[in-house]
């Protein structure tokens, strides 16, 4: 989406290696450093940064409430997106707890 593209330009100052607009409210980007970042698509606030991989994130896939990230490190990790409904203060911890290999 264009809102997600604007978020990436403002926050990352680079094009992400993998990007996925989740909804009008959230956008996700996978980067060269192996991190997956969750943004508020409206104001660009970074809600969570997960160090998911040792190498570049190559792809993101959304299946229902599950987000999967693939990387050049050979791993695929998954996240339960229902944690995005968690209060902002607890969001980072909730995401880290739900992240893991498939």
PLY file of the C-alpha trace (Angstrom):
ply
format ascii 1.0
element vertex 102
property float x
property float y
property float z
element edge 101
property int vertex1
property int vertex2
end_header
0.00 0.00 0.00
1.10 3.57 -0.43
0.76 4.23 3.31
3.18 1.36 3.99
5.60 2.69 1.34
5.57 6.10 3.02
6.30 4.47 6.38
9.29 2.63 4.94
10.66 5.79 3.35
10.33 7.82 6.56
11.48 5.22 9.08
13.94 3.03 7.22
15.31 5.52 4.70
15.76 2.52 2.45
13.66 0.06 0.56
13.14 -3.06 2.69
14.27 -6.41 1.30
10.80 -7.79 2.02
7.70 -5.77 2.86
4.10 -6.60 3.57
1.25 -4.20 4.32
-0.72 -6.09 6.97
-3.71 -3.86 7.21
-4.57 -0.18 7.05
-3.10 -0.02 10.57
0.10 -2.09 10.43
2.97 -2.69 8.00
5.89 -5.13 8.26
9.36 -4.89 6.75
12.18 -7.42 6.61
15.70 -6.00 6.33
19.26 -6.93 5.39
20.30 -7.05 9.05
17.88 -9.94 9.63
15.38 -7.88 11.59
11.63 -7.79 11.06
10.00 -4.50 11.98
6.34 -3.76 12.67
5.09 -0.21 12.03
1.91 1.74 12.58
0.97 2.42 8.95
-0.77 5.70 9.81
1.94 7.62 11.67
5.03 5.51 10.96
5.75 4.68 14.59
7.91 1.58 14.93
5.94 -0.73 17.20
8.35 -3.65 17.33
11.77 -4.69 16.06
12.51 -8.41 16.15
15.96 -9.81 15.47
14.61 -12.87 13.75
17.46 -13.95 11.50
21.24 -13.98 11.18
21.11 -12.84 7.54
18.91 -10.82 5.18
15.14 -11.35 5.34
14.19 -12.48 1.84
10.42 -12.93 2.06
7.35 -12.37 4.22
4.11 -14.32 3.96
0.77 -13.73 5.65
-1.56 -16.70 6.27
-4.52 -15.80 8.42
-3.08 -14.54 11.71
0.36 -15.99 11.06
3.25 -14.00 9.61
6.20 -16.02 8.30
9.62 -14.61 7.47
12.22 -16.40 5.37
15.90 -15.53 5.32
19.15 -16.19 3.55
20.20 -17.91 6.79
17.98 -20.84 5.74
15.38 -20.38 8.50
11.69 -19.59 8.37
10.20 -18.00 11.50
6.57 -17.38 12.33
4.69 -14.86 14.43
1.13 -14.89 15.71
-0.30 -11.56 14.57
-2.96 -11.57 17.24
-0.27 -10.01 19.47
-0.66 -6.82 17.42
-3.82 -6.18 19.42
-1.73 -6.01 22.60
-1.33 -2.62 24.28
1.62 -0.74 22.80
3.76 -0.97 25.99
3.59 -4.78 25.96
3.71 -5.27 22.19
7.49 -5.82 21.83
7.52 -8.48 24.56
4.41 -10.20 23.17
5.90 -10.35 19.68
9.22 -11.72 20.93
7.39 -14.42 22.90
5.35 -15.48 19.86
8.30 -15.56 17.43
9.90 -18.87 16.66
10.99 -21.36 14.03
8.39 -23.28 12.02
0 1
1 2
2 3
3 4
4 5
5 6
6 7
7 8
8 9
9 10
10 11
11 12
12 13
13 14
14 15
15 16
16 17
17 18
18 19
19 20
20 21
21 22
22 23
23 24
24 25
25 26
26 27
27 28
28 29
29 30
30 31
31 32
32 33
33 34
34 35
35 36
36 37
37 38
38 39
39 40
40 41
41 42
42 43
43 44
44 45
45 46
46 47
47 48
48 49
49 50
50 51
51 52
52 53
53 54
54 55
55 56
56 57
57 58
58 59
59 60
60 61
61 62
62 63
63 64
64 65
65 66
66 67
67 68
68 69
69 70
70 71
71 72
72 73
73 74
74 75
75 76
76 77
77 78
78 79
79 80
80 81
81 82
82 83
83 84
84 85
85 86
86 87
87 88
88 89
89 90
90 91
91 92
92 93
93 94
94 95
95 96
96 97
97 98
98 99
99 100
100 101
